Amino acid sequence: MTAARTVHVVVPDGITDPLRPSGGNTYDRRLCEALAETGWDVHTRPVGGDGWPWPGARGLRALEAALAGIPEDGLVLVDGLLASTVPELLLPASRRVRLVILLHMPVGARRGDAGSARQERDALAAARAVVTTSGWTSRWVRSTYDLDGARLHVARPGVDPAPPVTGTGTGGRLLCVGAVLPAKGHDVLVAALARLRHLDWQCVCVGPATRDAAFAARVQQRLHESGLDDRVLLAGPRTGAALDSSYSGSDLLVHPSRAETYGMVVTEALARGLPVVAAHAGGVTEALGSTADGRRPGILVPPGDVEALAAALGRWLTDQSTRAGLRAAALQRRRELTGWAETAGHVARVLEEVAA
């Protein structure tokens, strides 16, 4: 194995933990696996500590040690969750290693304060290349931080092939996949579903409810106050066969996120021919895509708009022709999706350029 085919990947600790599923963790894990399958010598370096991307002293020490352990002139890919707010660590490291940053969600887009944005701009400027997980993120970074476009690259998440769902006649099996957090919009979903009590549906929300316990408790309380306790299930995290079963037993994915760089759950649904109702936040429109003849396999609504989400869900539940059209478009879009080998190929080309 030549040095040019060796990469050190610095990732948050726990990317393989089934109790901490996230799009970023899945992306990092699958990318490392796909790079290894194509001949790369991948050295994964997990970094612990709490509070990323705003770490405490323990996290800073762990990241500093991980960077210090990379050989001189080594090629290193650092997850943006770790890299975005610590230019004071990345700048010295960039003088001795070949630094590439993998940026999932820009801190500046998530938080919006000037201090965090300045830190992220300086951190990204220290890298020889920045790989983003969507075209939306690349455009945001370039316009916000005035970063040289030649250093920005896009490697969209892949998706695994899956059997198409069969669906039900009424379309009433709704699925929401994502951690119960304000950014994921579960409060908007509950408010929209409360307006549709008169219709026949059930909703399963898959994802951890422990990352913001206070918000999750408020969502549960709103379910109780709306009389939806027996119709909306906060099921907790599911992975593997359990998550596959959640998708296969559903009619529609509902994705009401307020902020999203791509939306991997959208393509995971489409890989099964499952239509989507989603907020058009960030890169979600990119993930949803359209068929070759211009049909969208879902309905997009403004983020945080309860009335618009309720109207879209009501249309899905009451209009058989809408369901048929969206299902046909989702099955077509399913055939156009790409896998993790293509994602790894995009990243590998960036790594090879930096290594050279």
Secondary structure, DSSP 4 states (H G I P E B T S, - for coil): --GGGEEEEEEETTTT-TTS--HHHHHHHHHHHHHHHTT-EEEEEEE--SSTTS--HHHHHHHHHHHHTSPTT-EEEEEHHHHTT-HHHHHHHHTTSEEEEEESS-HHHHT--HHHHHHHHHHHHHSSEEEESSHHHHHHHHHHH---GGGEEE--------PPP---SS--EEEEES-SSGGGTHHHHHHHHHTTTTS--EEEEEB-S-TTHHHHHHHHHHHHHTT-TTTEEEEE---HHHHHHHHHT-SEEEE--S--SS-HHHHHHHTTT--EEEE--TTHHHHH---TTS--SEEEE-TT-HHHHHHHHHHHHH-HHHHHHHHHHHHHHHTT---HHHHHHHHHHHHHHHH-
